[in-house]
Amino acid sequence: KFLTRSQANEKIFEYIEIFYNRQRLHSSNGYMSPSEFEDKMLRFEMVS
């Protein structure tokens, strides 16, 4: 599928950084995805 190892590395990096890390749950923020945590914090700041 990929012509070079560099192209494969680019796609893997893109998947991990753009999709996976933004979707996976993180124990450091209450087992929420980063986007859920950010939304919660923004709502909290609006109330404060």
C-alpha distance matrix in Angstrom:
0.0 3.8 6.6 9.1 10.5 12.3 9.6 8.6 12.4 13.1 11.2 12.9 16.1 16.0 15.7 18.5 20.7 20.5 20.1 21.0 23.9 25.4 25.4 26.4 30.1 32.0 35.1 36.6 37.0 38.2 35.0 33.9 30.6 31.0 31.3 34.0 35.8 35.8 37.1 39.8 40.9 41.1 43.3 45.4 45.9 47.1 49.6 50.9
3.8 0.0 3.8 5.6 7.2 8.6 6.1 5.9 9.6 10.3 9.4 11.3 14.1 14.3 14.8 17.4 19.2 19.4 19.7 20.6 23.1 24.8 25.3 26.3 29.9 31.4 34.6 35.7 36.2 37.8 34.8 33.7 30.3 30.3 30.8 33.7 35.2 35.0 36.6 39.3 40.0 40.3 42.7 44.7 45.0 46.3 48.9 50.0
6.6 3.8 0.0 3.8 7.1 8.5 6.9 8.1 11.2 11.9 12.0 14.1 16.3 16.8 17.9 20.3 21.8 22.1 22.8 23.8 26.0 27.8 28.6 29.6 33.2 34.4 37.6 38.5 39.2 41.0 38.0 36.9 33.5 33.2 33.7 36.8 38.2 37.7 39.5 42.3 42.8 42.9 45.5 47.4 47.5 48.8 51.6 52.6
9.1 5.6 3.8 0.0 3.8 5.3 5.4 6.7 8.8 10.1 11.2 12.8 14.5 15.7 17.1 18.9 20.3 21.2 22.2 22.9 24.7 26.8 27.9 28.6 32.1 32.9 36.0 36.7 37.6 39.6 36.8 35.9 32.6 32.1 32.9 36.1 37.1 36.7 38.7 41.4 41.6 41.9 44.7 46.4 46.3 47.9 50.7 51.4
10.5 7.2 7.1 3.8 0.0 3.8 5.5 5.1 6.2 8.6 10.0 10.6 12.2 14.2 15.4 16.6 18.2 19.6 20.6 20.8 22.3 24.8 25.9 26.2 29.6 30.2 33.1 33.8 34.9 36.9 34.2 33.6 30.4 29.9 31.1 34.2 35.0 34.7 37.0 39.4 39.6 40.2 43.0 44.4 44.5 46.3 48.9 49.5
12.3 8.6 8.5 5.3 3.8 0.0 3.8 5.4 5.0 6.2 8.8 9.9 10.5 12.2 14.3 15.4 16.3 17.6 19.3 19.9 21.0 23.3 24.9 25.4 28.8 29.2 32.2 32.6 33.6 35.8 33.4 32.5 29.1 28.2 29.3 32.6 33.2 32.7 35.0 37.6 37.5 37.9 40.9 42.3 42.1 43.9 46.7 47.1
9.6 6.1 6.9 5.4 5.5 3.8 0.0 3.8 5.4 5.1 6.4 8.7 10.0 10.6 12.4 14.4 15.4 16.0 17.4 18.5 20.1 21.9 23.3 24.3 27.8 28.7 32.0 32.5 33.1 35.2 32.6 31.4 27.9 27.2 27.8 31.1 32.1 31.5 33.6 36.3 36.5 36.7 39.5 41.2 41.1 42.6 45.5 46.2
8.6 5.9 8.1 6.7 5.1 5.4 3.8 0.0 3.8 5.4 5.3 6.2 8.6 9.8 10.7 12.4 14.2 15.2 15.8 16.3 18.3 20.4 21.3 21.9 25.5 26.5 29.6 30.5 31.2 33.1 30.3 29.3 26.0 25.7 26.7 29.7 30.8 30.6 32.6 35.1 35.5 36.1 38.7 40.3 40.6 42.2 44.8 45.6
12.4 9.6 11.2 8.8 6.2 5.0 5.4 3.8 0.0 3.8 5.5 5.1 6.1 8.5 9.9 10.6 12.0 13.7 14.9 15.1 16.3 18.8 20.2 20.5 23.9 24.4 27.4 27.9 28.9 31.0 28.5 27.7 24.4 23.8 25.1 28.2 28.8 28.6 31.0 33.4 33.4 34.1 36.9 38.3 38.4 40.3 42.8 43.4
13.1 10.3 11.9 10.1 8.6 6.2 5.1 5.4 3.8 0.0 3.8 5.5 5.2 6.1 8.6 10.1 10.5 11.5 13.3 14.4 15.5 17.3 19.1 20.1 23.5 24.1 27.4 27.7 28.3 30.5 28.1 26.8 23.4 22.4 23.2 26.6 27.4 26.7 28.9 31.6 31.6 31.9 34.8 36.4 36.3 37.9 40.7 41.3
11.2 9.4 12.0 11.2 10.0 8.8 6.4 5.3 5.5 3.8 0.0 3.8 5.4 5.0 6.1 8.6 9.9 10.2 11.0 12.2 14.2 15.8 16.9 18.1 21.8 22.9 26.3 27.1 27.3 29.3 26.5 25.2 21.7 21.2 21.8 24.9 26.2 25.8 27.6 30.3 30.8 31.1 33.7 35.5 35.7 37.2 39.8 40.7
12.9 11.3 14.1 12.8 10.6 9.9 8.7 6.2 5.1 5.5 3.8 0.0 3.8 5.4 5.1 6.2 8.6 9.9 10.3 10.3 12.1 14.5 15.4 15.8 19.3 20.3 23.5 24.4 25.1 26.9 24.1 23.2 19.9 19.7 20.9 23.7 24.7 24.8 26.9 29.2 29.7 30.5 33.0 34.5 34.9 36.7 39.1 39.9
16.1 14.1 16.3 14.5 12.2 10.5 10.0 8.6 6.1 5.2 5.4 3.8 0.0 3.8 5.5 5.2 6.0 8.1 9.7 9.9 10.6 12.9 14.7 15.3 18.6 19.0 22.2 22.6 23.2 25.5 23.1 22.0 18.7 17.8 19.1 22.3 22.8 22.6 25.0 27.3 27.4 28.1 30.9 32.3 32.4 34.3 36.8 37.3
16.0 14.3 16.8 15.7 14.2 12.2 10.6 9.8 8.5 6.1 5.0 5.4 3.8 0.0 3.8 5.6 5.4 5.5 7.4 9.1 10.2 11.5 13.3 14.8 18.3 19.2 22.7 23.1 23.1 25.3 22.9 21.2 17.6 16.7 17.3 20.6 21.6 21.0 23.0 25.7 26.0 26.3 29.0 30.7 30.8 32.4 35.0 35.9
15.7 14.8 17.9 17.1 15.4 14.3 12.4 10.7 9.9 8.6 6.1 5.1 5.5 3.8 0.0 3.8 5.7 5.5 5.2 6.2 8.5 10.0 10.8 12.2 15.8 17.3 20.8 21.7 21.7 23.4 20.6 19.1 15.7 15.5 16.2 19.1 20.4 20.4 22.2 24.7 25.4 26.0 28.4 30.1 30.7 32.2 34.6 35.6
18.5 17.4 20.3 18.9 16.6 15.4 14.4 12.4 10.6 10.1 8.6 6.2 5.2 5.6 3.8 0.0 3.8 5.8 5.8 4.8 5.9 8.5 9.7 10.1 13.5 14.3 17.7 18.5 18.9 20.8 18.1 17.1 13.8 13.5 15.1 17.8 18.6 18.9 21.1 23.2 23.7 24.7 27.2 28.5 29.1 31.0 33.2 34.0
20.7 19.2 21.8 20.3 18.2 16.3 15.4 14.2 12.0 10.5 9.9 8.6 6.0 5.4 5.7 3.8 0.0 3.8 6.0 6.4 5.6 7.4 10.0 10.9 13.9 14.3 17.8 17.8 17.9 20.3 18.2 16.7 13.3 12.0 13.3 16.5 17.0 16.6 19.1 21.4 21.4 22.2 25.0 26.3 26.5 28.4 30.9 31.5
20.5 19.4 22.1 21.2 19.6 17.6 16.0 15.2 13.7 11.5 10.2 9.9 8.1 5.5 5.5 5.8 3.8 0.0 3.8 6.4 6.7 6.5 9.0 11.2 14.3 15.4 19.1 19.3 18.7 20.9 18.7 16.5 12.8 11.6 11.8 15.3 16.4 15.7 17.6 20.3 20.7 21.0 23.6 25.4 25.6 27.1 29.7 30.6
20.1 19.7 22.8 22.2 20.6 19.3 17.4 15.8 14.9 13.3 11.0 10.3 9.7 7.4 5.2 5.8 6.0 3.8 0.0 3.8 5.9 5.5 6.3 8.7 12.2 14.1 17.8 18.7 18.0 19.5 16.8 14.8 11.1 11.1 11.2 14.1 15.8 15.8 17.2 19.8 20.8 21.3 23.4 25.3 26.1 27.4 29.7 31.0
21.0 20.6 23.8 22.9 20.8 19.9 18.5 16.3 15.1 14.4 12.2 10.3 9.9 9.1 6.2 4.8 6.4 6.4 3.8 0.0 3.8 5.4 5.2 5.9 9.6 11.4 15.0 16.3 16.1 17.4 14.5 13.1 9.9 10.5 11.7 14.0 15.3 16.1 17.9 19.8 20.8 22.0 24.0 25.5 26.6 28.3 30.2 31.3
23.9 23.1 26.0 24.7 22.3 21.0 20.1 18.3 16.3 15.5 14.2 12.1 10.6 10.2 8.5 5.9 5.6 6.7 5.9 3.8 0.0 3.8 5.5 5.6 8.4 9.0 12.7 13.3 13.2 15.2 12.7 11.4 8.2 7.9 10.0 12.4 12.9 13.6 16.0 17.6 18.2 19.6 21.9 23.0 23.9 25.9 27.9 28.6
25.4 24.8 27.8 26.8 24.8 23.3 21.9 20.4 18.8 17.3 15.8 14.5 12.9 11.5 10.0 8.5 7.4 6.5 5.5 5.4 3.8 0.0 3.8 6.0 8.4 9.7 13.4 13.8 12.7 14.5 12.3 10.0 6.3 5.6 6.6 9.4 10.4 10.8 12.7 14.8 15.6 16.6 18.8 20.3 21.2 22.9 25.0 26.0
25.4 25.3 28.6 27.9 25.9 24.9 23.3 21.3 20.2 19.1 16.9 15.4 14.7 13.3 10.8 9.7 10.0 9.0 6.3 5.2 5.5 3.8 0.0 3.8 6.6 9.2 12.8 14.2 12.9 13.8 10.9 8.7 5.4 7.0 7.6 9.1 11.0 12.3 13.5 15.2 16.8 18.0 19.6 21.1 22.6 24.1 25.8 27.2
26.4 26.3 29.6 28.6 26.2 25.4 24.3 21.9 20.5 20.1 18.1 15.8 15.3 14.8 12.2 10.1 10.9 11.2 8.7 5.9 5.6 6.0 3.8 0.0 3.8 6.5 9.9 11.8 11.3 11.9 8.6 7.8 5.5 7.8 9.8 10.5 11.5 13.6 15.2 16.1 17.6 19.5 21.0 21.9 23.7 25.6 26.9 28.0
30.1 29.9 33.2 32.1 29.6 28.8 27.8 25.5 23.9 23.5 21.8 19.3 18.6 18.3 15.8 13.5 13.9 14.3 12.2 9.6 8.4 8.4 6.6 3.8 0.0 3.8 6.6 9.0 8.3 8.3 4.9 4.9 4.5 7.4 9.9 9.4 9.7 12.6 14.2 14.3 15.8 18.3 19.4 19.8 21.9 24.0 24.9 25.8
32.0 31.4 34.4 32.9 30.2 29.2 28.7 26.5 24.4 24.1 22.9 20.3 19.0 19.2 17.3 14.3 14.3 15.4 14.1 11.4 9.0 9.7 9.2 6.5 3.8 0.0 3.8 5.4 5.8 6.8 4.8 5.9 6.3 7.4 10.8 10.6 9.5 12.3 14.6 14.2 14.9 17.8 19.3 19.1 20.9 23.5 24.3 24.7
35.1 34.6 37.6 36.0 33.1 32.2 32.0 29.6 27.4 27.4 26.3 23.5 22.2 22.7 20.8 17.7 17.8 19.1 17.8 15.0 12.7 13.4 12.8 9.9 6.6 3.8 0.0 3.8 5.5 5.4 4.6 7.5 9.4 10.6 13.9 12.9 11.2 14.4 16.6 15.4 15.9 19.3 20.4 19.6 21.6 24.4 24.7 24.8
36.6 35.7 38.5 36.7 33.8 32.6 32.5 30.5 27.9 27.7 27.1 24.4 22.6 23.1 21.7 18.5 17.8 19.3 18.7 16.3 13.3 13.8 14.2 11.8 9.0 5.4 3.8 0.0 3.8 5.9 7.0 8.7 10.3 10.1 13.6 12.9 10.3 12.9 15.6 14.3 14.0 17.4 18.9 17.7 19.3 22.4 22.9 22.5
37.0 36.2 39.2 37.6 34.9 33.6 33.1 31.2 28.9 28.3 27.3 25.1 23.2 23.1 21.7 18.9 17.9 18.7 18.0 16.1 13.2 12.7 12.9 11.3 8.3 5.8 5.5 3.8 0.0 3.8 5.7 6.1 8.1 7.9 10.8 9.5 6.7 9.7 12.1 10.5 10.6 14.1 15.3 14.3 16.2 19.1 19.5 19.5
38.2 37.8 41.0 39.6 36.9 35.8 35.2 33.1 31.0 30.5 29.3 26.9 25.5 25.3 23.4 20.8 20.3 20.9 19.5 17.4 15.2 14.5 13.8 11.9 8.3 6.8 5.4 5.9 3.8 0.0 3.8 5.5 8.9 10.1 12.4 10.2 8.3 11.9 13.3 11.1 12.2 15.7 16.0 15.1 17.6 20.2 20.0 20.4
35.0 34.8 38.0 36.8 34.2 33.4 32.6 30.3 28.5 28.1 26.5 24.1 23.1 22.9 20.6 18.1 18.2 18.7 16.8 14.5 12.7 12.3 10.9 8.6 4.9 4.8 4.6 7.0 5.7 3.8 0.0 3.8 6.7 9.2 11.5 9.6 8.9 12.6 13.9 12.6 14.2 17.3 17.7 17.5 20.1 22.3 22.5 23.3
33.9 33.7 36.9 35.9 33.6 32.5 31.4 29.3 27.7 26.8 25.2 23.2 22.0 21.2 19.1 17.1 16.7 16.5 14.8 13.1 11.4 10.0 8.7 7.8 4.9 5.9 7.5 8.7 6.1 5.5 3.8 0.0 3.8 6.3 8.0 5.9 5.9 9.4 10.4 9.7 11.7 14.3 14.9 15.3 17.7 19.7 20.3 21.4
30.6 30.3 33.5 32.6 30.4 29.1 27.9 26.0 24.4 23.4 21.7 19.9 18.7 17.6 15.7 13.8 13.3 12.8 11.1 9.9 8.2 6.3 5.4 5.5 4.5 6.3 9.4 10.3 8.1 8.9 6.7 3.8 0.0 3.8 5.4 5.2 6.2 8.6 10.0 10.6 12.3 14.3 15.5 16.5 18.4 20.2 21.4 22.6
31.0 30.3 33.2 32.1 29.9 28.2 27.2 25.7 23.8 22.4 21.2 19.7 17.8 16.7 15.5 13.5 12.0 11.6 11.1 10.5 7.9 5.6 7.0 7.8 7.4 7.4 10.6 10.1 7.9 10.1 9.2 6.3 3.8 0.0 3.8 5.5 5.1 6.1 8.6 9.8 10.4 12.2 14.2 15.2 16.3 18.4 20.1 20.9
31.3 30.8 33.7 32.9 31.1 29.3 27.8 26.7 25.1 23.2 21.8 20.9 19.1 17.3 16.2 15.1 13.3 11.8 11.2 11.7 10.0 6.6 7.6 9.8 9.9 10.8 13.9 13.6 10.8 12.4 11.5 8.0 5.4 3.8 0.0 3.8 5.4 5.0 6.1 8.6 9.8 10.5 12.3 14.1 15.3 16.6 18.6 20.0
34.0 33.7 36.8 36.1 34.2 32.6 31.1 29.7 28.2 26.6 24.9 23.7 22.3 20.6 19.1 17.8 16.5 15.3 14.1 14.0 12.4 9.4 9.1 10.5 9.4 10.6 12.9 12.9 9.5 10.2 9.6 5.9 5.2 5.5 3.8 0.0 3.8 5.5 5.1 6.2 8.7 9.9 10.7 12.3 14.3 15.6 16.8 18.5
35.8 35.2 38.2 37.1 35.0 33.2 32.1 30.8 28.8 27.4 26.2 24.7 22.8 21.6 20.4 18.6 17.0 16.4 15.8 15.3 12.9 10.4 11.0 11.5 9.7 9.5 11.2 10.3 6.7 8.3 8.9 5.9 6.2 5.1 5.4 3.8 0.0 3.8 5.5 5.1 6.2 8.6 9.9 10.5 12.3 14.4 15.5 16.5
35.8 35.0 37.7 36.7 34.7 32.7 31.5 30.6 28.6 26.7 25.8 24.8 22.6 21.0 20.4 18.9 16.6 15.7 15.8 16.1 13.6 10.8 12.3 13.6 12.6 12.3 14.4 12.9 9.7 11.9 12.6 9.4 8.6 6.1 5.0 5.5 3.8 0.0 3.8 5.4 5.1 6.1 8.6 9.7 10.5 12.4 14.4 15.3
37.1 36.6 39.5 38.7 37.0 35.0 33.6 32.6 31.0 28.9 27.6 26.9 25.0 23.0 22.2 21.1 19.1 17.6 17.2 17.9 16.0 12.7 13.5 15.2 14.2 14.6 16.6 15.6 12.1 13.3 13.9 10.4 10.0 8.6 6.1 5.1 5.5 3.8 0.0 3.8 5.5 5.1 6.2 8.6 9.9 10.7 12.6 14.4
39.8 39.3 42.3 41.4 39.4 37.6 36.3 35.1 33.4 31.6 30.3 29.2 27.3 25.7 24.7 23.2 21.4 20.3 19.8 19.8 17.6 14.8 15.2 16.1 14.3 14.2 15.4 14.3 10.5 11.1 12.6 9.7 10.6 9.8 8.6 6.2 5.1 5.4 3.8 0.0 3.8 5.5 5.2 6.2 8.7 10.0 10.8 12.4
40.9 40.0 42.8 41.6 39.6 37.5 36.5 35.5 33.4 31.6 30.8 29.7 27.4 26.0 25.4 23.7 21.4 20.7 20.8 20.8 18.2 15.6 16.8 17.6 15.8 14.9 15.9 14.0 10.6 12.2 14.2 11.7 12.3 10.4 9.8 8.7 6.2 5.1 5.5 3.8 0.0 3.8 5.4 4.9 6.1 8.7 9.9 10.5
41.1 40.3 42.9 41.9 40.2 37.9 36.7 36.1 34.1 31.9 31.1 30.5 28.1 26.3 26.0 24.7 22.2 21.0 21.3 22.0 19.6 16.6 18.0 19.5 18.3 17.8 19.3 17.4 14.1 15.7 17.3 14.3 14.3 12.2 10.5 9.9 8.6 6.1 5.1 5.5 3.8 0.0 3.8 5.4 5.1 6.3 8.8 10.0
43.3 42.7 45.5 44.7 43.0 40.9 39.5 38.7 36.9 34.8 33.7 33.0 30.9 29.0 28.4 27.2 25.0 23.6 23.4 24.0 21.9 18.8 19.6 21.0 19.4 19.3 20.4 18.9 15.3 16.0 17.7 14.9 15.5 14.2 12.3 10.7 9.9 8.6 6.2 5.2 5.4 3.8 0.0 3.8 5.5 5.2 6.4 8.8
45.4 44.7 47.4 46.4 44.4 42.3 41.2 40.3 38.3 36.4 35.5 34.5 32.3 30.7 30.1 28.5 26.3 25.4 25.3 25.5 23.0 20.3 21.1 21.9 19.8 19.1 19.6 17.7 14.3 15.1 17.5 15.3 16.5 15.2 14.1 12.3 10.5 9.7 8.6 6.2 4.9 5.4 3.8 0.0 3.8 5.5 5.2 6.3
45.9 45.0 47.5 46.3 44.5 42.1 41.1 40.6 38.4 36.3 35.7 34.9 32.4 30.8 30.7 29.1 26.5 25.6 26.1 26.6 23.9 21.2 22.6 23.7 21.9 20.9 21.6 19.3 16.2 17.6 20.1 17.7 18.4 16.3 15.3 14.3 12.3 10.5 9.9 8.7 6.1 5.1 5.5 3.8 0.0 3.8 5.4 5.1
47.1 46.3 48.8 47.9 46.3 43.9 42.6 42.2 40.3 37.9 37.2 36.7 34.3 32.4 32.2 31.0 28.4 27.1 27.4 28.3 25.9 22.9 24.1 25.6 24.0 23.5 24.4 22.4 19.1 20.2 22.3 19.7 20.2 18.4 16.6 15.6 14.4 12.4 10.7 10.0 8.7 6.3 5.2 5.5 3.8 0.0 3.8 5.6
49.6 48.9 51.6 50.7 48.9 46.7 45.5 44.8 42.8 40.7 39.8 39.1 36.8 35.0 34.6 33.2 30.9 29.7 29.7 30.2 27.9 25.0 25.8 26.9 24.9 24.3 24.7 22.9 19.5 20.0 22.5 20.3 21.4 20.1 18.6 16.8 15.5 14.4 12.6 10.8 9.9 8.8 6.4 5.2 5.4 3.8 0.0 3.8
50.9 50.0 52.6 51.4 49.5 47.1 46.2 45.6 43.4 41.3 40.7 39.9 37.3 35.9 35.6 34.0 31.5 30.6 31.0 31.3 28.6 26.0 27.2 28.0 25.8 24.7 24.8 22.5 19.5 20.4 23.3 21.4 22.6 20.9 20.0 18.5 16.5 15.3 14.4 12.4 10.5 10.0 8.8 6.3 5.1 5.6 3.8 0.0
